[in-house]
Amino acid sequence: RVQMLLDDGWSDWSAPSHFEVGLLDRGEWVGSFVGLPGDGRSSGPRGQRGAIHLRRRFAVGAPVARARLRATALGIYELHLDGRRVGDLELTPGFTAYRSTLEAQTYDLTEHLTPGEHELVATLTDGWYRGSVGFTREELSFGDRLALLAQLELHDADGGLTVVATDEGWEATDHSPIVAADLMEGERVDLRRPFPPTGGWVPVEPVPVADHVAIVASPAPPTRAVSTFAPERIVRLDADRQVVSLPANINGWLRVAPAGLGPAGTEIRLSHGEVLGDDGDVRMEQLDVIDFMTQQPLGPCQIDTVVSAGPDGPGFEPRHTTHGFQYVRVEGAPDLSVGDVEGVLVHTDLTRTGWFRCSDERLERLHEAAVLSFVDNACEVPTDCPQRERAGWTGDWQLFAPTAAFLYDVAGFTDRWLRDLAADQWPDGRVTNHVPDPVGPAGMANEVASFLTGSSGWGDAATLVPWAMWEAYGDEGLLERQYPSMVAWVRFALGVAETRRHPTREAARPTPAAHERRLWDAGFHWGEWCEPDVDGMAVFSGQEDQGHVATAYLARSLDVLARTARVLGRDEEAGIWTTEAEAVRAAWRAEFVDDEGRVTPRTQANLCRALAFDLVDPSDRAGVLDGLLALIEDADFHVGTGFLTTPFLLPTLADEGREDVAFRLLLQDTSPSWLAMIDAGATTIWENWEGVANDIHSSLNHYSKGAVVSFLHRHVAGIRMVDGEAAYRHFEVRPVPGGGLTWAEAEMDSPYGRIRSAWRIEGGAFALEVTVPPGTTAVVVLPDGVEEEVGPGAHRFSSGAPGVR
């Protein structure tokens, strides 16, 4: 219980609150990891391995005062006590850097353990641990044995403790109704098979797990089935096929009631996709991918199969796989009604913290498409897409993390991911493309991994994401923990800049110029990625010079590293990183800015980045802005940026005084543009600006380009951080009206409380309402330039209606 000291004295005591400490050390686990004898590499190929089950029967004597079940696993586990599912968490224990960390969950079973006989059953499937991971569907990445570690702690009223832990007293079987389960391939279930299984039980055997693997609690919320979507329509194509259409593109699965499964023995096949063809059928070729090395197709994925147990049997819910989909082809089922099926949205159960509304319904739809894209891809880790890859790409989260931190509380979610980034970082400091990484630090022996790892913009997640989290939440402890990882990444990039050169530059200038010691142009770089009308696959040839991108990001990371060092009180190191940043910035100017102040390459992305990253001399900024505006006008006011620069384009234009151009790009309704996606029916953000129009393999659920909604939060509504301030302790409200909007409002729950900005133009006047939470201050800047600092409370301001160029 706590009291607060208020201006007029002490508050009343709060209501009582309590917490429990979990197991703080691996040595506190009584049992050992156990599994099915013979389970391993010989258990079958990827996507064909079924579930195994472990059980323990035990008796409870005296009444239980408190019962706690703690569990973790190699693979995905699900628990049942006396035939009832334990808890509502999905995909436990979660996706981590398994070589270093396993996460455990705790369940309160006090009300369910009465005196008498009980049975605890665990279901284990491949999950990320040994199942398909990523674009190439790597398997057996972290190990080849499924195993469970669990202990049930029974406390009686007299203080006695009984522990039921995983040991030789458990049994195991592979006689499972889950015939096959893979996170990417799908799940096959025969509901006629009994659960719990009645046969095949044999004694378990120990499964070794290295002593250095820590078992910890997750700082992130758990993954849950968060909401459901009823179908918009169900269309029968022929005697065998029906198509279920959901109102939105989601991550999760399709739940089918017993009535929708037909008579016992009916086999139903469900194929999940994002696109319908002209014939109304689900287009599965969008998910066809090839093995990077062999160039051979890997076959279909996202396909579930279920054999019915009849109308009196259980329904179907494939909780050991996930799919990214809006449409499902259902083959072999009886006529389905809307009540027979529902889409289940599954993601990490983050708390919503930010909202935006305005007078333009299309912008509101764009905002919610970005929100849905994020939650669809916030499933254990921040993934790139929920269908063909589901990998925690570093570049994607580097770009979107600041936006996500406005929309949701992602502090623990990102803390966990950054822990794994550092764990999987290579010995030479380079950062993997996705986290957790199936290849891991040992990947230096892998030719493909060695070639593709260490890209600018992606690896810079090591520096930029911790800083974004500090700005949003003020957690210096996170900065302190990640600082060695940040330093290692920057030193890797500086080392490549100093010792290697791009082949085309070597050929053009055999004797390197002095500034090239700080020019980062060698190694593999994804570049801007997904620019309109640019062949992104050209980067794989190794001939694409991305020095302008990489050197810019090196300067940015050095800036952030210097600022991090100052926050941590490492002033001497801060000075070193500042000096390095100035040298890298000078190298960028020497190579990519001519004597007339013109920047090359002359692309929207490069010129925007030059301004956003403060790469050019102040005297050249106006000319660079003019060049950017000319490129935008040449593109008929269509966006020309890809992954890396799209988040900066509109804010940079507005900050340079050209909010008119920013709004014109935002409201553009022909491709490439955001509203072209929305007008085409997108409920989530596309990977490519054109969707699948030019590339059938592109994803329709990538949040990266959705980072544009930060412009709505921070410019249109005007809720902005102040440089050098953390956690909105001191912030700014500086709305930028335009685009024909007559009103806009945003709210966000900061660490100190609710911030609100709401403006309206009526009768020739601009009216603004601002809410400032306790313990904070805000500078409010009206469109006419009037500025006022205010403290906690609700405030109202008005001025003449602003003109819009």
N, C-alpha and C positions, 0 to 999 in steps of 0.2 A: 504494500500500500504506500502511496506517495502523497505529499502535499506540494503545492506550488505557492511561491511567494508572489503575490500580486501587489498592485499599487496601493490597494486599500487593506493589506494584511494577508494572512495565510488563507488559502482555499480550504474547503472541506477535504477530508481524506477521500482518496479514490476508492473504488470498489477493489476488493482483493484480487490479485492476479498471481499466477504461479507459472513456473517452468521446470523442466527436468533436464538434467545433463545426461547425455547418452554415453556410450562407451568412448573413452578418450584415447585409448591405446589399443593396438591390435592384440596385445597380451591379455586384455580383459575378455576376449572371446574365449569361451570355454571349449567349444567344439572345434571341428576341423572341416575343411571343404570335402564334400563327398559327392560321388557321382555313380553312374551306371557302369558296371564292369563291361569292358569291351567297347565303350563309347569312344569315338575319336575319328580320325581321318577315314577309317573304313566304314563310317556310318552312312555314306552316300554322298553324291555330288551336291553342289550348291543348289538350293531350292528344293531338294528332294528329302532332306532330313526332317524327320518328325520330332514330336515332343517326347521327352522322357519325364517320368514321374517319380518322386521320392515321397516316402510316407513314414510316419512314426505314430504308433498307437501308444497312449499313455493314460494313466489314471490320475484323477485329482481327488485327494482325500478331504482335507479340511477346507472350509470355505475360503475363497480367494479374496484378499483385500485389494490386491493390485496385480495385474498380469501385463507384462510387456513382451511382445514378440519382436525380435530384431533379426533382420535378414539381409543378405546380399547374395550375388551369384555371378558366375561366369556364364553369360548368356542372359536372356530375359526370364524372370521368374514371376509366377503368380501363385498365390497361396489360397487354400481352402481349409477351413476348420469345420469338421463335422458336416461336410457337404456345402457349406456356405462360404462364399468368397470373402476373403479378408481385405477390407479397405476398398478404396475406389481409385487407387493409383494405377497408371498404365505404364507399360514398358520399363518397369523396374528391373534392375537398379539404376537404369539410365545409361547414357552414352558418355564415357569418360576416356581419358588416356589410360587404358587398362594396364599398360605396362608399369604404371606408377601409382595409380589410384583406383580404388573401388569405393563406391558409395553404398551406404546401408540405410535402410528404412526401419522405423519403429512403429509398431501398431499396438493400440490399447485393446486388449482382449478381456478386460476384467469382467464385463457383463456376460461374456459367452462361456466362461469356464466355471461351471458349477461342479460340485462333487460328482464323480462318476467317470465313465470311460469316454475318451475322446480320440479323434484321429485328425492329424495334421498332414495335408497333402500339398506338395509343391509340384508345379508344372514348369519345366524348363525347355526353352527353345533357343535357336541360334542367336537371334538378335544381331547386334553389331559385333559381338565378340567373335563369332566364327561364321556369320552369315555374310550376305552380299553387302558391300559398302561402296558407295561412290559410282561415278560414271562408268568405270570399267568393272564394277561389281566384284571387286577384290573379295576373296573369301579366306577364312582361316587366318585373318590378319593378326589377331591377338592371341589365338590359341586354338586347340582342336578338341578340348574336353569341356563339356558342360558340367557345372558343379554348383552346389548350394552350401552356404554357410548360414546357419540359423541357430538362435537360442531363445527359448521361451522361459521367462523368469516369472515364477509364481511366488508372490509374497503373501503369507497368511497374516491373520490379525495379531498373532503373537510375535511377529518379527521374523518368523522362519522363512527361508528361501529354498525353493526347489527349482532346479534348472534342467530343462529338457533341451539338449543341444544336439547338433548333427554329429553323429558318431557311428560306430559299428552297429548300433541297435536299429538303424534305419534300413528300409528296403527300397529297391528301385525296380522300375519296369519301363519298357518301351511300348507296351500295349496301350496305345493312346488313341482317342478319337481324333487328335490332331495328327494327321498322316504326314503332313509336310508343312513347314512354316519358315518363311524368309521375309525379312522386312521389305525387300524389293520385288522378289519374284511373286509373292503372295502366299496364301494359306489354303491348305486342303484339309477338310474336316469330314469325317464320317460319323454323323450324329447317332447312328445305330450302335456304335461302340459305347460301352458303359463308361461313365465317369463318376467316381474314381474307377480305374481299371480293376477288374476282378481276377486277372491272371498275369502270369509272367513275373511275379515278384521274386527278387533275389536279394541277398545282402549287398549293401553298397560297398564301394571301395574308396579309400582316400584319394583325393586329387591334389597333387602338390601345387602350391602357389608360393612364389618367391617371397621371402621375408621382407624385402624392401617395398612391397606393394602395400601402401597405406589403405586402411579402411576408415572412411570418414563419413560424416553427415554432409549432405549437399547444402551449399549456401543458397541454392536456387529453389523456387517452388517446384512441386512435383508436376508431372504430366498427368492430365486427366482428360476424360471425355467431357468437354466443356459445354457444348450445346448441340442441338440437333436441327436438321433441316428437312422439312417435309418436301416431297417431290413437287415440282411445278406441273409435271405431266409424265405419263407413262404411255408410250406408243408401241404397239405391236407391229413389227416389220414383216413377219411371216409366221409360219406355224411354230418355228423354234425360237425366234429372237424377239425380245422386247428391249426398249431403251428407256431407262429411268433418267430423267433430267432434273437436276437440283437447281435451285435459284442462284447458287453461287459456287465458285471454285473453292474446294476445301481440302484440307489434309485430314485423313482419318479413314473411315471405312463405311460400308453400307450394312446396316442392321436389318435383318429380314425376320419377320414374325413366322411362327410355325405354319400359319395358314398360307403363307407365300411360298412354302417349300414343297408343297404337293404331297402325294402319298409316300409312305415309307419306301425307300429305295430309289426315289427320284434323284437324279444327279443334275445339279445346276451349276453353271459356269458363269462367273461374273467378271467382266473385263472393264477396267476403269480407265477413263481418258478425259482429256480436256476439250476435245474438239469433235464436232459432228461433221460428217461428210455431206455432200449434196443429196445423198440417198437417205439421210437421217440416221445412219449407223455411226457408231463410235469409231473414230480414226485412231487405230493403235500404232500405225507406223510412226507417229510422232514420238513414240517411246523407243523405237528401234535404235539401238546404239551398237557400235562396233568395238571390238578389242583394239586398243590403240596400237599394239605391236603387230598383231596378226592381220588386222583389218577385216576380221571375220565377224559376222553379226553375233550378238550375244543372245538373241532370241527375245521373245515377249516377256513383259513383266507386268506387275499389277493385276494379276489374274487369280481370283479365288475360286475354289470348287467346294461344293458342299453336297453331301448325300443325306437326304431327309430321313428322319425317324418317324415321320407322319405328323398329323395335326396335333396329336397329344404329346409329341416329343418336344425337345427344346428348340428355340429359334437359333439363328446363326448370327454370331458377332465375332469377327476374326481379330481378336485382341493381340495377336502375335505378329501382326504386320501393319503397315500403314500405306495409304495411297494418296496421291494428289489427283483430284478428279472433280468434274462437274457432271459427267455422264457415265452411265454404267450400262453396258450391253449384258442382258440377262438371257442366257440360253438354257432351254430345258424346263423352265418353270411354268406353272399354270398361269392363267391371266392374273396379273398383279393389280391390286387396288392401291390407292395412295396410302391407305392405312397399313399396308403390308410391309412397307420399307421406309427407312429414313436414313439420311446421311448423318453421320456422327463426326463432329469437328473435334479433333484431338490435338492438344498442344500444351506446352508448359503453362501452368495456370497462373499467369502473370496478372498483377493488379493494374487495371486501367488508371491512368493518371492524367491524360490529356485529351481535349476535345476541341473541335472547330466547327463552326457553322457560319453560313453567310447567305446573301440574297441570291446567289447563283447556284441553282440545284445541281448543275453539272460539276461544279467545283466540290460540292459536298459529296457527290458520288465518287469523284476522284480521290478525295480524302479517305473515304471509307474503303475504297479499293486498296489503297496503300496500307490501311490498318489491317484489312483481312489478309493481304499478302504477307504482312509481317507475322501475324499470329499463325498462319498456315505454315510458316517457315521457322517458327519458334517452337520446335519440337525437340526438347532436350538440348539441342545446340542450335545456333542461328544458321540454318541451311540456306543454300542458294535457291533450291526449288524442291517441292515435295514429291516429285514423281521420278524423274530419270536419274537423279544424282543423290539428293538429300545429304549433301556434304557441307560441313561447316566452313565454307570458303572464307578465307581471311579478308580478301578484298571487299566482299559484299558487306561484312559486318563493320569493317573499317569505315565504309561509306554511310551506313544506315544507323550505326549506334547512336549518334547524337539525336537523330530524329526519333528513334525508338525510345530514348530516355525521356522525351517529352510525352510520348503516347502511353508508355507503360513504365512501371517500376522494374527496370532491368538490372538493378545493381547486383543482386545475387546471381542472376542468370549470367551476367558478363564476368563477374568475379570467378565463377567456376570455369568458364571458357578460357579466360586468360591464364588461370592456373594450368590448364592443359596445354595452352599454347607454349608456355615456358617449358613444360615437361617434354614436349615433342620437338622443341627447338634443337637444331643440329649442333654438334660440338663447335662448328666454325661460326655459329651465330645466326645462320640463315633460318628463316621461318618457313614452315611448310605451307602449301597452298590451302589446305583445310585442316581444321582442328576439331576433334582429335584426328590424328593422321594414321591410316592403316599401315603405312610404310614405316613411319617413326624415324627416330634419329639414326637407326641402322641403315636408313635408305641410301646412304652415300655409296653403298655397294650396288645399288639399283640404278642402272643406266638411265632409265626414263625419269625416275624420281630426281636423280641428280641433275638432269638437264632442266627439268621444269620447276625446280624449287628455288626460291630466293628472289621472286619478282617484286619490283617496286610497286607501290600501291597496294599490294597484297601483304607482303611481309611488313609493311609499315603499320599494319594493325598492332604490332608489338609496341609501338610508341603512341600512336594516335588514339587507340581505343582506351588505354588506361587514362590518358589525359582527358578524353571526353567524359569518362566516368567521374574523374575528380571534379571537373567543371559542373557536372550534374548533381553529384552527391557529396562532394567534399571529403572523400575517404582517403586520407593521407596514408593509411595503412596499406591500401591497395597499391598506391604509387611506390611505397617502400618495398613491398614484396616484388613488384614487377620491374623495379629499376634495373637489376642485373640483366634481365631479359631485354629491356629497352637498349641498354648499353651494348649488349652483345650484337643485336641486330644492326645498330648504327656502325659499329666497328667492322662488321662483315661488309656492309655497303662501302664504307671508306676504303677498306682493303681492296675490294674489286676495282674501285675507281683508280686507286694508286697503281695497281699492278697489271691491269688488263685494259685493252682497247677494243673497240668494235672493228671488225674486219674492214668495213667500208671506209672507216676513218683512217685506219692504218694504210690502206691502199692510196687514199687521196693525199695523206700527209705522213710520209714515212717517218719523219722526225717529229715526235709529239711536241705540241706547244706546251709552254710552262703550265697553263691553267688546266691541262688535262689530268694532272694529278688529283684533281677534285671533280673530274667529269665522270659520272657513272653511266657508261654506255655499254659495257660488256655484260655478258650473262643473259639469261632468259628473262623476258618481261612480257607480260600480257598486254601492256600498253593501255590505250584508252578503252578498248574492248566494247564492241557493239555500237560503234559509230554508224550513223546512217550511210549506206552505200560504200562501206569499207569492208574488205575481206579480212575479217579478224583472224582467219586461219593462216594468214601469211606469216604470223609470228613464229609458226613452227618451222619455217624455213631457216630461221636464224639470221636472215639477211636484213630484217627490219631493224633499223636503228631507232631505238626508243630512248636515246640519251636525254632528249628534252623532257621526257616524262620522269625517268629515273632520277636524274639530277635534281629536278624540281622537288620530288618527294624526299630526297635525301636532305635537301635544305629545310624542308618543313619538319622532318623528323628531328633534325638537329635543333631547330628552334624549340620544339616541344620538349626535347631532352634537357635543354638548358633551363627551361621554365620549371620542369619537374625537379631538377637539381636544386633550384632556388627554393621551391616549396619545401623540400626536404632538408634545407639548411646546408646544402653542399655547394657553397658559393664558389669555391675554387674550381670545382668541376663545371659549374655553370659557366664560368668564364671560358673554360676550354671549349665547351660545346658551342658557345656563342661565336668564338673565333672561327671554329670549323664551319659553322653555318654561313658566316660572312664569306669565307673562302669558297664554299660550294656555290653560293649565290653569285659570286663574282665569276666563277667558272661558267656558270649557266649563261650569264650575260655575254661573256667573251665568245662563247660558241654560238649562241642562238639570237643575239641582238646585233644588228649591223650598226655602222656609224651614223645612220640616219634615225636610229631608234626603232627600226622595224624588227619584229619578232618573227622567227621562222622555227618550225613550219607554220604556215599561216592557216591554221584551223581554228574553229570556234573554241575547241577544247584547249589548245595551247595558249591562245591569247587570253582566254578567261583565267586559266591557271596562272599565267604570268601576273595578272592583277590580284587574284585571290590569295596567292602565296607570297605576294609582295616581292616578286623576283626582279622587277625592273626599277631603274632609277626614278625618283619622283618626277623628274623633268620629262620622262618618257611616257608617263601613265596616260596622259590625254591622247597621245598618238596611238597607243596600244588600244585604248578604248574605241577610238575612231575606227581602227582596223577591225575590231570585233564587231562593231555596229555595221560596218560595210559587209562583212561576211554574213551577218544575219539578214541584212537587206537583200543580198545576192541570193540567199536561200528563201526569199519571199517570206521571211519571218517564220521559218521553221527551225526547230532545234537541230543542232548538228553535233551534239556531244554524245559520248558513250557513258560507260559505267563511272569512270573516275571523276568526271567534271560536271556531270548533270546536277549534282547537289549544289554546286557553286554558281551555276550560270545565272539564275534569276536573282539571288541575293547580291551577286557582284554587280550586275547591272543597276539594281536599285541603290546600292551603296554608292555607286558612281554617279548618281543623280539621273539615271535613265530608267526609272520605274515604268515609264510608258512602254518601253520596249519589252521589259520584263513581263508586264501584263499582256502585251500582244502575243508573246511567245506562249504564255500560260493558257491563253484563250484560243490559240490556233486550233482549228477543228479539222484540218486535213493532215495526213501523215507526211512526215513524222511529227507527232505531237502527243501530248498526254490525253487531250480530249478526243482525239481520233480513236484511241483505245476505248474510251468510255462510250463514245457514240457507236462503236462497233459491238457494244454489249459486254465489254470486259468488266468482270467483277473483281479482278485482281490485276496487278501490274505485269505487263509483258516483259520478257527478257530482251527481245528485239523490238525496235520501234514499230516494225510492220507486222508483229505477231508471227503467224505461220504463213503469211502471204508469200514470202520469198524463201523461207526455210522451214520445212515441215518439222524439223527437229527442235525448233526453238520452244522454250518454255513459256507458258502463259501465266506463270505464277512466280515471278522474281521481284523481290521488293526493292531492288537497288534504285531503279529510276523513280520509285515512289518517294525517295528522299526529297523530291520537290515540295512535299507538303510542309517541310520546315519553312519554306517561304510564306506559306499561309499562316503558320504559327508566329514566326518571328518578325515578319514584315507586314503582312496584311493586318493581322491582329496586333502585332507589335510587341509581343512578350519576348524580351531579349536578355541574354546574359550580359554582364559587364565584364570586359576583359580583365583577367586576373582575379576575379571574384568566383567563389565556389558555392554551389548549392542554392543559388538565388538568395543569398543573404543580403546582397545588394543587386538590384536588377533595374532594367529600363523598360518602359512602355513607350514605344515610338511607332504608332500605326502608320501604314502607308496606304491610304485609300487609292483606288484606281480601278480600271477595268470595268467601269460602269456599275460597280458594287454600291449598293445603298446602305448596307449594314454588314458587319462581320463581328464575330466574337469568338474568343478562345478562353479556355480554362485549363489550368494544370495544377496538380497537387505536388507542390515542391516539398522538400524535406521540412520546411517550416509551416506548410499549410497551403490553402487554396489561393492561387493567383488568378485574377480574372481581368480581361480587357474586352470591352464591348463598345463599339462605336456605331453611330447611325447618322446619316445625312438626311435632314428633313427641313423643309422650309428655308433653304439657303443657309442652314447652320450645321456645324459639325459638333456632335455631342459624344462625349467619351465617359464611360464609367470604368473605374479601376478599383480592384480590391487588392490590398497589400496585406499579407499575413503577419501575425505577431513575430516580433524579433527581426524584422527586415525593414529595409527602406527601398524606395523606388524613385527613379528620375522619370518623370512623365514629360514627353516632348510631343506637342501638338503639331499637326501638319503645317501650321502657320509659323512654326519655329518657337512658339512660347514654351518655356521650359520651367518645371517646378519639381523640387524634391519633396516627397511626402513619406509619411510613416505609416504604421499599421492602420487598417480601417478601410472603409468604402469612401471613394472620392469621385466627384463629378467635375467635368471640365467641358467647356464649349468655346467655339470660335467660329469665324466665318467658314463656310463650306470651301474646302480646298479645290483649286482648279486642277484639272488633269490634262497634261500635254497630250 
